[in-house]
Amino acid sequence: RLTAMPPYQQQFIKRLLFSRRQALLARIVVTGLVWVGLCSVPNLLCAAITETSVKPVELRCEYLADPVGLDVAQPRLSWRLEAADPLARGQRQTSYQILVAGSEKLLQQDKADLWDSGTVSSDESVNLPYDGKTLESGEACFWKVRVADEKGDWSAWSEPAHWTMGLLQASGWKASWIGSPD
């Protein structure tokens, strides 16, 4: 009972209870907004409210991070999935989209001049072959990926990665022997 306490303690208890009620009310309002479908508004607002259960990290090309001098016409791309909540069960990738561009600037604008895989319904994330424009010797390629989780929510784009092509044909070698004519 509050009446048995001194007035200054009564005010302290009332303020404490009021602030707890406000916090509870705020939680109820936020939960209600999510339940009534606030995420049907544009994806940008939805992304700010919800987080996907998985995201792509540690991008690899031919098992290497940012390799230089690849001699494969269709390099294989891979990534690892990182769980937002490592203790949750059932988290998985259901789709992916890969963008590959010839410059980092294009990739930052979400433009792919070399390859845009489009939405691919697959849980694969290891050794996916590049399937874009034919790559030239010495060409630099920048890429990133995003994935959809088990609820169909898309992750943010991964951090960009890159690879550089090596010499693909013997005609690309421009050298002569070093030594005396004898």
C-alpha positions as a LaTeX table, in Angstrom:
\begin{tabular}{lrrr}
\hline
Residue & $x$ (\AA) & $y$ (\AA) & $z$ (\AA) \\
\hline
Arg1 & 0.00 & 0.00 & 0.00 \\
Leu2 & 1.28 & 3.44 & $-0.94$ \\
Thr3 & $-0.47$ & 5.29 & 1.91 \\
Ala4 & 1.84 & 3.76 & 4.52 \\
Met5 & 4.92 & 5.32 & 2.79 \\
Pro6 & 6.25 & 8.85 & 3.04 \\
Pro7 & 5.05 & 11.17 & 0.21 \\
Tyr8 & 8.43 & 11.32 & $-1.59$ \\
Gln9 & 8.51 & 7.49 & $-1.83$ \\
Gln10 & 4.92 & 7.43 & $-3.07$ \\
Gln11 & 5.81 & 9.82 & $-5.92$ \\
Phe12 & 8.86 & 7.75 & $-6.84$ \\
Ile13 & 6.79 & 4.54 & $-7.00$ \\
Lys14 & 4.06 & 6.25 & $-9.08$ \\
Arg15 & 6.65 & 7.55 & $-11.59$ \\
Leu16 & 8.27 & 4.13 & $-11.83$ \\
Leu17 & 4.96 & 2.40 & $-12.45$ \\
Phe18 & 3.97 & 5.05 & $-15.00$ \\
Ser19 & 7.23 & 4.66 & $-16.97$ \\
Arg20 & 6.79 & 0.86 & $-17.00$ \\
Arg21 & 3.25 & 1.29 & $-18.32$ \\
Gln22 & 4.55 & 3.60 & $-21.06$ \\
Ala23 & 7.21 & 1.06 & $-22.07$ \\
Leu24 & 4.61 & $-1.73$ & $-22.17$ \\
Leu25 & 2.26 & 0.44 & $-24.22$ \\
Ala26 & 5.04 & 1.25 & $-26.69$ \\
Arg27 & 5.79 & $-2.47$ & $-27.13$ \\
Ile28 & 2.10 & $-3.21$ & $-27.72$ \\
Val29 & 1.83 & $-0.44$ & $-30.34$ \\
Val30 & 4.94 & $-1.59$ & $-32.24$ \\
Thr31 & 3.80 & $-5.23$ & $-32.15$ \\
Gly32 & 0.34 & $-4.18$ & $-33.34$ \\
Leu33 & 1.80 & $-2.22$ & $-36.26$ \\
Val34 & 3.74 & $-5.26$ & $-37.39$ \\
Trp35 & 0.71 & $-7.55$ & $-37.01$ \\
Val36 & $-1.63$ & $-5.26$ & $-38.96$ \\
Gly37 & 0.74 & $-5.30$ & $-41.90$ \\
Leu38 & 2.91 & $-2.22$ & $-41.65$ \\
Cys39 & 5.39 & $-4.09$ & $-43.80$ \\
Ser40 & 3.01 & $-3.84$ & $-46.75$ \\
Val41 & 4.30 & $-0.28$ & $-47.18$ \\
Pro42 & 7.36 & 0.19 & $-49.41$ \\
Asn43 & 10.23 & $-2.26$ & $-48.97$ \\
Leu44 & 12.50 & 0.45 & $-47.63$ \\
Leu45 & 10.36 & 0.95 & $-44.54$ \\
Cys46 & 9.94 & $-2.80$ & $-44.18$ \\
Ala47 & 13.72 & $-3.32$ & $-44.32$ \\
Ala48 & 14.14 & $-0.79$ & $-41.53$ \\
Ile49 & 11.68 & $-2.69$ & $-39.34$ \\
Thr50 & 12.45 & $-6.35$ & $-40.08$ \\
Glu51 & 15.75 & $-8.12$ & $-40.44$ \\
Thr52 & 16.21 & $-11.23$ & $-42.53$ \\
Ser53 & 17.25 & $-14.36$ & $-40.72$ \\
Val54 & 20.34 & $-14.91$ & $-42.94$ \\
Lys55 & 22.75 & $-12.72$ & $-44.87$ \\
Pro56 & 25.59 & $-13.55$ & $-47.30$ \\
Val57 & 29.17 & $-13.02$ & $-46.10$ \\
Glu58 & 32.69 & $-14.13$ & $-47.07$ \\
Leu59 & 32.24 & $-14.02$ & $-50.83$ \\
Arg60 & 34.61 & $-16.31$ & $-52.75$ \\
Cys61 & 35.53 & $-16.81$ & $-56.38$ \\
Glu62 & 37.15 & $-20.16$ & $-57.21$ \\
Tyr63 & 37.53 & $-20.71$ & $-53.42$ \\
Leu64 & 39.59 & $-17.50$ & $-53.08$ \\
Ala65 & 38.85 & $-14.05$ & $-51.66$ \\
Asp66 & 39.36 & $-11.40$ & $-54.37$ \\
Pro67 & 41.60 & $-13.53$ & $-56.63$ \\
Val68 & 43.86 & $-12.08$ & $-59.31$ \\
Gly69 & 44.74 & $-13.82$ & $-62.59$ \\
Leu70 & 41.97 & $-16.42$ & $-62.92$ \\
Asp71 & 42.40 & $-18.66$ & $-65.96$ \\
Val72 & 38.83 & $-20.02$ & $-65.94$ \\
Ala73 & 36.31 & $-18.71$ & $-68.51$ \\
Gln74 & 33.36 & $-19.18$ & $-66.09$ \\
Pro75 & 34.58 & $-18.66$ & $-62.52$ \\
Arg76 & 32.56 & $-20.29$ & $-59.73$ \\
Leu77 & 31.12 & $-18.01$ & $-57.06$ \\
Ser78 & 30.38 & $-18.93$ & $-53.43$ \\
Trp79 & 29.33 & $-17.31$ & $-50.18$ \\
Arg80 & 28.67 & $-18.30$ & $-46.60$ \\
Leu81 & 25.37 & $-17.58$ & $-44.86$ \\
Glu82 & 25.44 & $-15.86$ & $-41.49$ \\
Ala83 & 22.44 & $-16.22$ & $-39.20$ \\
Ala84 & 20.97 & $-13.15$ & $-37.52$ \\
Asp85 & 20.09 & $-15.34$ & $-34.54$ \\
Pro86 & 22.52 & $-18.28$ & $-34.21$ \\
Leu87 & 20.18 & $-20.07$ & $-31.78$ \\
Ala88 & 17.08 & $-19.97$ & $-34.02$ \\
Arg89 & 16.14 & $-23.02$ & $-36.06$ \\
Gly90 & 14.96 & $-23.33$ & $-39.65$ \\
Gln91 & 16.92 & $-20.39$ & $-41.03$ \\
Arg92 & 17.80 & $-20.88$ & $-44.67$ \\
Gln93 & 18.29 & $-19.31$ & $-48.06$ \\
Thr94 & 15.44 & $-19.84$ & $-50.53$ \\
Ser95 & 16.58 & $-17.57$ & $-53.41$ \\
Tyr96 & 19.53 & $-15.47$ & $-54.47$ \\
Gln97 & 20.49 & $-12.71$ & $-56.91$ \\
Ile98 & 24.03 & $-12.02$ & $-58.11$ \\
Leu99 & 25.20 & $-8.79$ & $-59.76$ \\
Val100 & 28.53 & $-8.60$ & $-61.62$ \\
Ala101 & 29.84 & $-5.31$ & $-63.02$ \\
Gly102 & 32.98 & $-4.12$ & $-64.76$ \\
Ser103 & 33.45 & $-1.27$ & $-62.28$ \\
Glu104 & 32.92 & $-0.76$ & $-58.59$ \\
Lys105 & 30.99 & 2.43 & $-59.28$ \\
Leu106 & 28.37 & 0.59 & $-61.37$ \\
Leu107 & 28.03 & $-2.07$ & $-58.68$ \\
Gln108 & 27.43 & 0.58 & $-56.00$ \\
Gln109 & 24.50 & 1.80 & $-58.11$ \\
Asp110 & 23.12 & $-1.78$ & $-58.22$ \\
Lys111 & 23.79 & $-1.96$ & $-61.98$ \\
Ala112 & 25.29 & $-5.02$ & $-63.61$ \\
Asp113 & 26.83 & $-4.59$ & $-67.06$ \\
Leu114 & 28.37 & $-8.09$ & $-67.09$ \\
Trp115 & 25.73 & $-10.29$ & $-65.41$ \\
Asp116 & 22.53 & $-10.02$ & $-63.42$ \\
Ser117 & 21.39 & $-13.50$ & $-62.44$ \\
Gly118 & 17.89 & $-12.24$ & $-61.68$ \\
Thr119 & 15.99 & $-13.99$ & $-58.90$ \\
Val120 & 17.04 & $-17.64$ & $-58.74$ \\
Ser121 & 14.96 & $-19.93$ & $-56.51$ \\
Ser122 & 17.68 & $-22.07$ & $-54.97$ \\
Asp123 & 19.35 & $-22.84$ & $-51.67$ \\
Glu124 & 22.72 & $-23.25$ & $-53.43$ \\
Ser125 & 25.53 & $-20.97$ & $-52.28$ \\
Val126 & 28.66 & $-22.88$ & $-53.32$ \\
Asn127 & 30.37 & $-23.01$ & $-56.74$ \\
Leu128 & 27.72 & $-21.25$ & $-58.80$ \\
Pro129 & 29.18 & $-20.69$ & $-62.29$ \\
Tyr130 & 29.37 & $-17.18$ & $-63.71$ \\
Asp131 & 26.85 & $-17.07$ & $-66.57$ \\
Gly132 & 27.17 & $-13.56$ & $-68.00$ \\
Lys133 & 28.96 & $-11.87$ & $-70.88$ \\
Thr134 & 32.16 & $-13.51$ & $-72.14$ \\
Leu135 & 35.07 & $-12.31$ & $-70.03$ \\
Glu136 & 38.29 & $-11.01$ & $-71.57$ \\
Ser137 & 41.88 & $-11.54$ & $-70.43$ \\
Gly138 & 42.84 & $-9.06$ & $-67.71$ \\
Glu139 & 39.25 & $-7.92$ & $-67.11$ \\
Ala140 & 38.30 & $-6.84$ & $-63.59$ \\
Cys141 & 34.92 & $-8.02$ & $-62.27$ \\
Phe142 & 33.14 & $-6.70$ & $-59.20$ \\
Trp143 & 30.26 & $-8.65$ & $-57.67$ \\
Lys144 & 27.79 & $-8.86$ & $-54.81$ \\
Val145 & 24.89 & $-11.07$ & $-53.82$ \\
Arg146 & 21.69 & $-10.90$ & $-51.81$ \\
Val147 & 19.56 & $-13.77$ & $-50.57$ \\
Ala148 & 15.96 & $-14.37$ & $-49.57$ \\
Asp149 & 15.35 & $-16.20$ & $-46.31$ \\
Glu150 & 12.75 & $-18.84$ & $-45.39$ \\
Lys151 & 10.05 & $-16.12$ & $-45.12$ \\
Gly152 & 10.91 & $-14.69$ & $-48.54$ \\
Asp153 & 12.45 & $-11.51$ & $-47.08$ \\
Trp154 & 15.49 & $-10.21$ & $-49.00$ \\
Ser155 & 18.73 & $-9.43$ & $-47.21$ \\
Ala156 & 20.72 & $-6.30$ & $-47.88$ \\
Trp157 & 23.38 & $-6.64$ & $-50.59$ \\
Ser158 & 26.59 & $-8.26$ & $-49.41$ \\
Glu159 & 29.82 & $-6.35$ & $-49.19$ \\
Pro160 & 31.29 & $-6.22$ & $-52.72$ \\
Ala161 & 34.05 & $-8.59$ & $-53.82$ \\
His162 & 36.08 & $-8.75$ & $-57.01$ \\
Trp163 & 38.23 & $-10.94$ & $-59.21$ \\
Thr164 & 40.56 & $-10.27$ & $-62.13$ \\
Met165 & 40.86 & $-12.49$ & $-65.16$ \\
Gly166 & 44.26 & $-13.82$ & $-66.18$ \\
Leu167 & 45.39 & $-14.73$ & $-69.68$ \\
Leu168 & 42.80 & $-17.04$ & $-71.21$ \\
Gln169 & 44.51 & $-17.93$ & $-74.52$ \\
Ala170 & 48.12 & $-18.66$ & $-75.42$ \\
Ser171 & 47.93 & $-15.77$ & $-77.90$ \\
Gly172 & 47.69 & $-13.44$ & $-74.91$ \\
Trp173 & 51.33 & $-14.07$ & $-74.01$ \\
Lys174 & 53.54 & $-11.34$ & $-75.50$ \\
Ala175 & 57.10 & $-12.23$ & $-74.52$ \\
Ser176 & 60.37 & $-13.28$ & $-76.03$ \\
Trp177 & 63.22 & $-15.34$ & $-74.67$ \\
Ile178 & 65.88 & $-13.55$ & $-72.68$ \\
Gly179 & 69.43 & $-14.64$ & $-73.44$ \\
Ser180 & 72.17 & $-14.69$ & $-76.05$ \\
Pro181 & 71.45 & $-15.79$ & $-79.60$ \\
Asp182 & 73.75 & $-18.85$ & $-79.19$ \\
\hline
\end{tabular}
